[in-house]
Amino acid sequence: TFLGQCPKRQVWVPKIPYPAWDYNWDGKMTKETSLEGRKASKGAKVPGVTRHVILIRHGQYDETHQEDEKRKLTKLGREQAELTGKRLA
């Protein structure tokens, strides 16, 4: 199984492999902040900013309409949005 969730034969594999991760995506990497620099410093903290990416899915909504403008959040969806906002605040 894949991560204990589904058979490996059901796991989607891209036809073209994804490119390698660009660790210097923001152009701010220095010799000290590179992976090699961190390994050389043996776990010493590197000054800088910690970045987090938080993915949030929308709350439950009414799917009975075809038009997007009629697809409104349900009562549960509004509660989910409210709780998510409070959690992030």
C-alpha positions as CSV (number, residue, x, y, z in Angstrom):
1,T,0.0,0.0,0.0
2,F,1.0,3.6,-0.4
3,L,1.3,5.3,3.0
4,G,-1.0,2.7,4.3
5,Q,-4.0,4.3,2.5
6,C,-4.4,2.7,-1.0
7,P,-2.8,0.1,-3.2
8,K,0.3,1.3,-5.0
9,R,-1.3,0.4,-8.4
10,Q,-3.9,3.2,-7.7
11,V,-1.3,5.9,-7.0
12,W,-1.1,8.4,-9.9
13,V,2.4,8.7,-11.4
14,P,3.2,11.6,-13.7
15,K,4.4,10.6,-17.2
16,I,7.1,13.3,-17.0
17,P,8.9,13.5,-13.6
18,Y,8.6,16.8,-11.8
19,P,11.8,19.0,-11.8
20,A,14.0,18.9,-8.7
21,W,13.0,21.2,-5.9
22,D,14.5,24.7,-6.1
23,Y,15.8,25.4,-2.6
24,N,16.8,28.9,-3.6
25,W,13.3,29.8,-5.0
26,D,13.4,33.2,-3.4
27,G,17.0,34.0,-4.2
28,K,17.8,34.6,-0.5
29,M,19.9,31.5,0.1
30,T,23.5,32.1,1.3
31,K,26.3,29.7,2.1
32,E,25.2,29.7,5.7
33,T,21.6,29.0,5.0
34,S,22.1,26.3,2.3
35,L,21.5,22.6,3.2
36,E,25.3,22.0,3.2
37,G,25.8,25.0,5.4
38,R,23.2,23.8,7.9
39,K,24.7,20.3,8.0
40,A,28.2,21.8,8.6
41,S,26.9,23.9,11.5
42,K,25.5,20.7,13.0
43,G,22.0,21.9,13.9
44,A,22.9,25.5,14.9
45,K,20.1,27.8,14.4
46,V,20.3,30.1,11.4
47,P,18.9,33.6,11.8
48,G,16.1,34.3,9.4
49,V,12.4,34.2,8.8
50,T,10.3,31.0,9.1
51,R,7.9,30.7,6.3
52,H,4.7,28.7,6.5
53,V,2.2,27.8,3.8
54,I,-1.2,27.0,5.1
55,L,-3.7,25.4,2.7
56,I,-7.3,25.9,3.6
57,R,-10.2,24.2,1.8
58,H,-13.5,26.1,1.6
59,G,-16.4,25.1,3.8
60,Q,-19.3,23.0,2.8
61,Y,-21.5,24.6,0.2
62,D,-24.8,23.9,-1.6
63,E,-24.1,21.9,-4.8
64,T,-27.6,21.7,-6.1
65,H,-27.2,24.7,-8.5
66,Q,-25.1,24.8,-11.7
67,E,-24.3,28.5,-11.5
68,D,-21.4,29.5,-9.2
69,E,-23.2,32.6,-7.9
70,K,-26.0,30.3,-6.5
71,R,-23.5,28.0,-4.7
72,K,-23.6,29.5,-1.2
73,L,-22.0,28.1,1.9
74,T,-24.4,26.0,4.0
75,K,-25.0,26.6,7.7
76,L,-22.2,24.0,8.4
77,G,-20.0,25.7,5.8
78,R,-20.4,29.1,7.6
79,E,-19.6,27.5,10.9
80,Q,-16.5,25.9,9.4
81,A,-15.3,29.2,7.9
82,E,-15.9,31.0,11.3
83,L,-13.9,28.3,13.2
84,T,-11.1,28.4,10.6
85,G,-10.9,32.2,10.9
86,K,-10.7,32.0,14.7
87,R,-8.0,29.3,14.5
88,L,-5.9,31.4,12.2
89,A,-6.3,34.6,14.2
